[in-house]
């Protein structure tokens, strides 16, 4: 445990990556915002130094046998860290691509719901739908004794229900066991003279155990009769009471069984409701809710058996407040909160003390987590939403809600750009959540570029002044007021509003456009809109208003289907027009560029082949007979045999994210000694891969085929990245900008519509103008760009703004406004209009 007397986390001599031996202090139980230009060393300090040391100290507390697995986990390059609490990193990258993980499972809401349904749910027959109830023998006796005095009652044991046959042997056994009467097909008969039953007809047979008149003193006889009936009826019996209309039956059982359908069911358990267990999973889709398409070009289809609910028929037949657990999961958090309140005031109000005690233990953690999801800006998401379909920002906020629900105290929370995906007006909600973490006794460190969140920090730490080798220093550190006075800080200039968010010069209007008609997927409200071509078009709006549904899930598939001469799905929209103006549509999203550590910026952008040729032409390579293949990560002759050219060894932990430990043989150099002996200008291939892109561009400036590509990466703000940075260690924003760079390098033929999702993610305000200039270059080449964005600096530089809203979830999905930034600012119909008006006025 850390020393509680130390008021802060003290870091002395941090030198990880580009950090310049810096000393930093993070106050305990305060919100510290770490900012700076892209590549200035923020992640090196926060994640690779603070969190890495936190992980290492945690692992040191494990058993000696477990610690042996991590013997190579070296401490970060720092002189000393004191006062470090346990660290919890809440990242935007998914730890799993599993189709089984949902918002409810991620936040543990589903675990509590499984307990709730197992304890308090009412089981219904899966065939006839009748509710089933269990009673003990004593409860059945009490039920009969509670009837009116002198009430005539028959106690019967069901032995045959809806089965064909003569059943002669059964009737003979009944007589041998001393019973005289049985009810056969609704008629009381003397079984000592057994009837000749029709063999091809279904029959019902119940033994008449006793006939009683309810009165005082029958308790002992009644108990004996009920026990006998339950024994003969395999745990079930009928209590039939005489009324003016005849005899009225009530089916009672010590187990879950339906007398009408002759079906019995196991007692519900938490595993009954698990779609990851054979006890709960739908047998058709194996608990996925979807059936995978045979053709990759086709979309997955909803499972016809469970209709997307993931569960088999039994758990789907267990209800609380007339709702099954899979139906609850289809609701967003606010609706579930309302549903629980309704249940509490109706069914739960009339329940017994035991049931109310169980609900009292399970409801608070459910409701708190749902409340956190709503407060953090995710109230529009269904609980059944698959985690792999969440954006990076949504995923991080969902994890944050889960942490709040766990009520952890005394920890150090580390977050990477938590405002990603949030409209400017939603930042206040997020800030309230971060402050709640802080108030609970936790230290909060945030890497962020959003000016509102930076201003709200208790301490602002600005790194820089540049990226890569030009960064790694503390430019400014202090409160908002103190940092504001700093003349060297780019962040301070932005906070002083010295960066004027200028409107760009609009691209010439060609008149060509795409028209989307009747978009109605998810919460979209029959939206029809025009997307101007050869323009920079921005789609914006609050979280959950339908931006991704409109662009990524409706417009993109409709355009691609039309270009392939296929039909547009009527489930998403009516039609799309104007596609004749385009030759292709390219989506540049934030998904990883590769899962293997062998994929990196050099291989992705196509320059590694040129680098390999360069090294194969050196004198040493020619003397040894090495070809370009020798310098491939996939070459068994050239790569390290231990890590297969990845430089790191992955160690999977059962309850923790995977660890990547340095390869013991090559010490992260990826290649064997013979290959590393080949040098170009005194640098081997590993040295080159470890250079920043900016340094590599300078080192290889005499080779235009390589340096020209690297200069494009620098223009997109990626000059700080190592040329060989493993793809699985890139952020979503970095991956997206690499994809954009490759498009700029390859020069797409014909008229192309490029579609991007939050391209400014991870960029400091100082870097956004450069990105927008690159997008403008695509427009200048006759292409079109449509991007989803919340960053005011990017929105105001677009040619056309499309705003959806007014809110997220079911109350969103409307087209609020569309026009130039100035037109939208003048009308002020939605929050974006008001924000743009304020920017233009300033």
N, C-alpha and C positions, 0 to 999 in steps of 0.2 A: 504493500500500500504506500501511497505517497505521503509525504510529511504534511499534515494538515496545518502545521504552523507556518509553512512557506506560503506567502500570499499570492504567488504567481508561478507560472512555468518559466524557468530561466534557461535560456539556450546560449551557450558560449562557444564561439568558434565554429559555426556551421559552414561546411565547405562542400556539401553535396551538389554534384553537377556544377552549375555556374555560380553558386553562392560564394561570396568573397570573404570567408572567415568572419561572418557577421555575428553580432550578439543581439539577441531579441528577447523581449519579455512579454508573456501573455498573462494578463491578470486572471486569477481564479474567479469564477462566477460572474464573468463579464462577457460581453459580446465584442470580439475582436474581428474586424474586417481586414483581410489581406488583399491588397489590390496592386495594380501595376500593369504595364503594357504586356501583351502576349509574349511569353518566353522570358519574362523578367526574373523568374525563379520562385514564383508563388507555390507551385506544386512541389518543387524541390524542398522548400522549407516546410510546408504544412503536411504533405503526404509522405514524402520520401525521408523526412527527418523526424518530425514530431510523431506521426502515426506509425512509421516504421519502428521507432524506438518503443512506442507503446505496445505494438505487437510482440516485439522481441522480449520485453519484460513479462508480458503475459505468458508467453511460451516457457519462460524460465521457471514459472511456478507449476508447470506440469510435472508428471512423474519422470524419473530419470530415463526410463525406457522410451517414453514419448519424446523427451528432449533430444535423444540421439538422432532422431529424424531431422532435427533442425540445427545440427552441429555446425553446418556451413553458413547459417544465417548470421552474417556479420553485422555489427552495429553500424548505424549511419555515420558518415564522415563528419563528426562533431566532437569538440573537446569534452563538453559536459552538458547534461540536461538534468535539471533538478525540479522538484515540485510537480512531476508529471503524473496526473491521475490516469486511470484506465481510459484508453481512447476508443471511440466508436466513430468509424468513418461511414458517412451516409453518401453513397456515390450515385451517379446517374446511369452508370453502366449496369446492365442486367447480369447478375451472378449466374443465371441459368437461362437457357433458351427453352426450358420445358413448357410444353403446351398445357401442363396440369396446374401450374401455378396461377392463381387468380388474385385479384385485389383483396378478397376476403381471406384467403389463406396467407397472403403476405403479411397482413395486419393482425393475424390470429383471430379475427372476428369469427371465421368459420369454425375454428376449434371450439369456441364458446357456444356457438349455435348448435354444434353437434351434441354437446353435453345437454343443452337446454331441451332439444327435441328428444333425446334419449330418455331424459328424466320426466318430462312433462307432456310430451306429444301424445295425441290420441291416435291409436292405430285403427285404420279402416281396412275392411276386407278388400283385397286387391281385385276381386271379381265383381262383387255386388256393391261395394262402396259403403257398406254399413259400418258404423263405429263399433269397435270391439273393446270390451272392458274385462279386466281380470278381477276376480274376487276370491278371497280365501274361504274355506269351509265355514269359518266362524262368521264372516261377513254375510254369507248366504243365509245362515241360520238367523242372524239379526234382521236381515231383510224380510224374511217370512214372519218373524215375530212382530215386526212393525206393522203388519197388515191389520185391518179392522178385526175386532173380536167376532168370533163365529164365522169367519171367512173360510169357505171350503177350498182346500188346496190339494193338488196332486203333485207328487214329486216323481219325475220320470228320468230314466237314464237312456240317452240316445245310443243305440248300438249299430244301426244301419241308417245311412242317409243317402237317398237317391241312387241306390245300387240295384241293378237287375238280378233276378234269380229267384228260386223257390225258397231259399234260406231255411230249408228243413232242418239241417244240422244245428243251426243257431237256435231255432225255436225249441228243438229238443234239449239243447243245453240249458236254455232258460228254465224249462220245466224241472230239469234235474237239480238245478240250483235253488229250487223251492219257490220260484215266482209263478204266480197264477195268471196274471193279466199283463197284457202289453197293448200299446197303442200302435196299430198297424195301418198305415196310410190314413191317419186321422180318426180311426175307429177303435174303441176299446173292445178287445176280444179276449176270450178265455183261451189261453195257450195250451191248457191241458188237452184241448181238442183243436190242434193246430190247423189253420186254414190252408187250403191248397193255392198257393200264390202263383200268379202268372209269371212264367220264367222270363219273358221278354219285356217286362214292365219294370220301371224303376220303383222301388219301395222305400218307405221310411218306417223304421221299427224303433219304438222306445219302450223299455220295460217300465211298468208301473211299480215303483218301489214302495210307495206309501200313499194313503189318502188320509188327510188330516183335517180337522176343524181347529182353527187358531183359537186357543184359549190358554188360560194359566195352567202351568204344570206340565206342558208338553215339551219342555226344553230338551230333556235327555233323549226322548224318543225322536225328536226332530233332528238332533245332532247325529244320532245313529243312522237315520234315514238319509240325510244329506251325504254323510261319509260313504254310505253304501252306493248311493246314486253316482257319486263322483268316481268311485272305484269301477263300477260297471260301465260308466259312460266315458272312461278314459279322461277324467278331469273335467267333464262337462255334465250339466243336467238341465232339465226344464222344470221351472216352477210354474204350474198352470193353476190359475185361480178362476173360480166359477163367477160368471157375471150374468146379467139378465139376457145378454145376447148369446151366451154359451161359455165355452172355456177359452181363456186368454193366456197364451204362453209367454214366458220370459226366459230367454236363453242365458244361462249363467255358466261361467267357466273359471277354473283356477289357472288356465293358460289362455293365451291369445288364440282364439279359434272362432271361426264362423260356422254355426250350426247349419245355416241355410245352404252354404256352398261346400260344407265338409272340408274346410281348409283350416290349417293351423299355422301359426307364425311364431318365430322366435322372439324372445324379449328384445326390444330395441337396445342397442349399445352405441357408443360413439362411432365405432367402426361401421355400423349399419349405414351411416351417412357419409362415409368416406368414398369419394370416387377414385381413390388410389388403392382401394381394397376390393378384393373379389366379393366381399360381403355387401358392398354398396354400389360398386361400379355398374353402369349399364353394360350388359353383355354384348350389345351390338357395336358400340363405339369404344368399348373398353374405358369408359370414364372420361373421354375427351369432349363429348358433346357434338363432335363433328366427324364426318366421314371424309377421309382424304381422297382427293380426286386422283384418278389414274393418270390423267394428262396434266403436266405441270402448268399448261396454259389455262386450265380450268380452275375454278374456285372450289374450295372444299364445300361440302353440303352439310346442312343440319341433320343430325341423326334422326331418322324417322321414328325410332322407338322412344327415346327420352326427350326428343324435341329440343335438344341443346342443354337439358338439365343435368346431364352427366351421370345420373343415378338410375338404378333399376327400379322396377315397379313397386317393390316393398317400401323403401324409404320415401318414395314419392307419394305413398298412401298414408303417411303419418303426418298429422296436421296439428298446428297451433293456430288458434284464431282463424280457422277455416283456410289455412295457407300452409303448403308444404315448404320444406326448407329450400328446394330448388327454385320455387316461386319467389321466396324472400330474396334470394341471391340475384334475381333479375331486377331488383329495385336499387335506386341510388340511396346513399346514406340518409338524407333527410326523410325520405319516404319510409325507410325502415324504422327510423326513430318514431315517426307518427304511428306506424303500425304497432310497434311495441307499446306505446302509450295507450292505444285503443285496446290491446289485449289486456293490459294491466287493469283498465277500468271496467272490463267486462268479465271475461272468463276467469282471470286470476283473482279478481275481487271475490268470486264465489267459491274459490278453491279452498282446500283445507290448510291448516297451519304448516304441514310438512311441505306442501307444494309451494306455499308462499316463502318458506325459508330457502328452498332451493332457488327460486327465482331471485330472491334477494341477494344471493351469492353470485349468480351468473349475469344478471342484467347490468350492474354497474360497469364491469369491464367492457361489455358489448357497447353500451351506450356511450361511454367515454371515447372509445375508438371511433365510433361513427361520428361523434361530435367533432373530434379532431380532424377527421377526413373532410368534413364540411367546412370547418373553420380554415383549413389550410388550402382551400380552393379546389377540392376534388369532389365536391358534393354532387357533381353532375355525372360521375362515373357509376355504372352498375357494379355491385359487389362481385358479380360473376365475370367481370372484365379480365381477360387473360393478361398476365403481367407482361408478356412479350410484345403486346400491342400498345403498351404505354410509352409515351415519349420519355426522354431522359429526365425532364423536369418533373413530370407526373410521378415517375418511379421514385425519384428522390423524395418527393413530398409524401408519398405513400409510406416510405420507410420511416420518414420523420414522424408521421402519425403513429406508426407502430411503436416507435421509441417512446413517444409521449404516453402511449397506453401502458407501457411497461412500468412507468413511473420510476425510472432509474434516477438516482441522485449521485453526486460526487464524481461524475464522469466528465470526460472532455469530448464533446461532439465536434466533428469536423465535417463541414459541408462544402461541396463544390458547386458554385453558382445556383443556389436554391431558387433564384428568381427566374430561371430559364423556363420559358413557356408561359410566364405570367404577364398579363397586360399591366401597364403602369398603375392602374387604379387598384390592382389586387395586391400590390407589394405590402400594403399596410397590414393585411391579414397575416401574411407570412411573418412579418416583423413581430406581431403579437405572439405567434407561436414560438419564435426564437426567444423572445423575452420570457415566455413561460418556462422554457427549458432552463434559462438562466436563473429565474426566480426559484426553481426547484432545487437549486444548489449545484448546477452544472456549469462547466466552462464551455463556451461556444466559440469556435473559430470558423470563419466563413471566408472562402475565396470568392470574390464577387467583383463585378464591374458596374452594377446598377448604382447610379448616383444616389437615389433615395435611400437604399440600404446602407451604402457607405456612410452617408450623413448620419444615420441612426446608430452607428457603432459606438460603443464606449471607448474603443481604441481603434485608430486607423493606422495600418502599417502599409506603406507604399514602397514597393520594390522597383528597381530599375537601375539606371535611368533608361536603358535600352533593353534589347532582347539578346539572349545567348551570352556570348562573351562580353557584350556591352552592358549586361545587367548583373543581377546578383548582389546588389548593394541596397542598403536601407536609404531611400531617398527622403522619406518623411515618416515620422512616427509621433502619434499624440492624439489628443482629442480632435474633434471636428474643427473647433476654433483654432487650435494650434496648427493643424495641417493646412488649414485655409491660408495661413500666412506664408507658406513655403513657396518660394519663387521658382525652385527647380523641378517641382513635381508636376507631371502631366495631369495627374488626378486632381491636384489642387486647382489647376487652371480650369479643369472641367467643372469642379465644384463652385468656382467663382464665375462660372458661365462665360469664360473667355473663349470657349469653343462655340462659335455661332452655328447652330444647326441650319445650314443654308439649304434653300431649295435648289435642286439641280436644274440645269437647262433641259426642258423636256425634249424627248426625241420627236422628230417630225411625225405627225399623225398621218398614217397611211389609209385609214378608213377600214382596213381589213380587221376582222374580229372573229372570235369564236362565240357562239351563243349556246349556253346550256339551258335547257328547258325542263322545268318541273323537278328539280332535285329534291328528293324526299328521304334519303337514307338517314337512319337514326333520328336525330331531332330536327332535321332540315324541314322547313315548312313550305314545300312546293316552290323552291327558289328558282327564279329565272334571271339570268344575268348575262352581260356581254363582257368578254375578256379581250381588250384591244391587243393586236399583234404588233410586233416590232416595237414594243414598249416595255418598260419596267413596271410590272403590276404587283402590288402588295395586297395580300389578303390578311386582315387583322381582326381583332375582336377579343373579348375576354375569354378566359379558359373555358372550354366545353361548349362554346357557342356554335360549333359545327365546322370550323375551318378545315380540320383534317378530313372530316366526313365529306365536305364539299370538294376539296382539291384532290386529296390522295385516294379516297375511296369511291368518288363518283366521277369527277372530271377526267382523271388520268385513265381509269379503266375504259370509260366511254370513248375517249379519243383513240386509245390503242386498239380497241375493238373495231372502231370505224376505219382506222388506217389498215387493219387486216381484213377489211370487208366482212366483218362479223357483226352479229346483232348486238345492240346495246342492251344490257340488262334493264328490264322495266322495273326491277325492284329498287333501282337507285335513281332513275330519272326517266323523263319521257324521250328525250333525244338530245343530240348535240349537232350543231350546224357550223359551217365554216371550216371544216377540217380540210377542205381542198387547198387551203392556203398553207398547209404544213406538209412536210415530208416525214417528220418523225417527232416523237415526244420522248424526252429523257428526264427521268426522275433522279435527282441528286440528293439522296437522303443521308441520314446520320448513322446508318447501319455500318457495322465493321467492314473494313476493306479486305479482311482475311482473318481466319481463326488461327492460323499457324504463326508461330513466332518467326518463321522464315520470311513471311511477307512484311514489307517495310516500304517507306516512301520511294526508295530507289527502285525496287522491283515493280511497285505499283505504277509508277510514272514511266517505266520503260527504259530507264537509263542504266540499269545494272548490266544489261547486255553490252552496252558501250564500255562500261568500266571493266568488265571481264576481258573484253578485247584489248583494252588499253594495257592491262597487266600481262596479258599473254604475249604482247609485243616487246616486253622488256627483255634485256639481255639475259638475266637469270632464267626467266621462263623459257626462252628459246634454247638455252644451253641444256636445260633439264627436260625439254620436250613437252612442256606444259601447254595445253591448249586453253581456250577460253572456258571450256567445260570445267577445268580444274577449279575455277573460282566461283563455281555455283554452289549454293547452299544444299542443292540436291545431289551433288556429286559425292559419292562415297570415297573417291580418291582424295578429294581436297578438304572436305568438311571434317569437323571434330566427330570422332566415332561415338563419343559418350552422349552428346546432346543432339546429334544429327543436325548440327548447324544452327541450333537455336540459341545457344549461349547460356540458357537457363534450364533448370530441371523443375518441372511442375510437381508439387506435392499437394494432393487433395486431402483436405481435412473434413471430418464428418460434420462438424457443427460450425465451421468457419470458412471464409472464402479461401480459395486455393492460394498457396504460396509459391513464388517462383524463386528458387535458390540458384546461385551462380554455379555453373558447371565446374566440377573440381578439376577436370582434365585441361580444358582450354581457358579457364578463368574468364568466361564470357566473350572470348575472341572468335568463337564459332568455327574457326578453321584449324587444321593440324599444323604442326611446326614447319613442315616442309613447305606448305602453301604460304605461311606467314613470312617465310624467308624471302619471298619475291617482293620487291619494293619499287615504287614509282616516286621519284623525288623524295626518297628517304621515308616514304609512308607505305606500309603494307595495307591489304584490303580491310583489315580490322581497324586500323588507324583511320582510314577514310570513312568507314561506317560510323565511327564514333564522333566524327566531326559534325558540327551543326551544318544545316543546309547553307547558311550564309557563308560559313568558312569554306565549305566544300566548293561553293560557286567561285570563290576567290582562288582556291587552290587549283581548280580545273578550268580557269577562265580561258586558257588557250585551246580548249576543246569545245567549240560552240554547240555541238550536238548534245553535250551534257550541261554546260553552263547556261544555255538558253532556257532549258527546262527548269533548272534550279532557280533562275531569276523569276520565273512565273510563280514558283512556290513562295519566294520571298515577297512578291507583290501581294500575295494572299495572306500575308502575315504568318507564314510558316517557317521563316528563316531560322528560328530558334530550335526547331526539331532536329534531333540527330538523324543523319541520312539513313542510318540503319535501325531507327526506332521500331521495335516490333509492333506489328499491326494490332495485336491484342492489347497493347498498352496505349493506344491512341484514344482520345476523347471522341465523342460523336461529332463535335464541331470540327475537330482536326480532320477526321475521316471525310466529312462532307467537303471541306475545302480542298483536300487532295483529289477527290473525284472531280471537283470543278476544275482544278488545275489540269487534270488529264484531258478534260474536254477542250480546254483552251489550247492544249498542246496538239491534240489530234485533229483539230479543225473539222467539226462535223459538217458533212456535205448536205446541201439543201437547206430549206427553211426548217429550223428546229425550235420547238418550245421546250425550254429548260425549266424544270420545276424544282424548287428548293424549299426545305423546311427549316426555318430559323437559321439562316446562314451566318448571322452575326454572333451566334452562341460562342462564348469563350473569348470574344474580342473586346479589348479595351476601346473606349471611345476614340482613342488616338489612332486605332487601326481600322475603324469601320469605313472611313472615307476611302481608303485604299481598296477595300473589298467592293464598295459600290462602283468605283471607277472600273474595276475589272468586269463587273456585270454590265456596265455601260459599253464596254468593248464588244461584248456579245451582241448587244443591240445594234451597234455600229456595223456589225458584219451581216445584218439582216435577220438575226435570230430574235426570239422573244423570250422574256424571262417572267415567270410567275413565282412569287415566293411568299411563304407564310412568315409573318414577323410581328414582334411586339416592340422592338427597339425604336424609340421616337426618331433617332438620328437616321435610321434606315427608311422609315416610313415617309419622312418628309422629303427624302431624295428620290422617291419613286415617281413615275409619271401618272399612275392611276392607282387609287386606293379603293378597295372593296372591304366594307366593314359589316361583319355579322354580329348578331346580338339579339336582344339587349343584355341577356344574361347567359349563364351556362345551363346545360341540361334541357329539360322539357320546355322551359320558358324561353329558351334561346332558339337558334336556328332560323332567324329571320334575316333578310337582307335589309340592313339599316340604311346604308348609303353607298354610293359609288360615284367617283369623280376624281378630279385632280386633287392633290393635297390642299391647295388653296380653296377649292370649291367645298371640300369636306369640312375644312376649318370654318368656312363662312356659315355653313348650315348648322353645324354643331348638333347634329341629330343624335349621335352616340358619344361615348367617352373618348373615342379617338378624335372626333371633330373638336371637342373641347381642348384636348391635349395639343393638337396641331395649332389651334388658334392661339394658345398660350405661347407656343414656340415661335410662331410667326411674329407675334406681337413683341417678343423679347429680342 
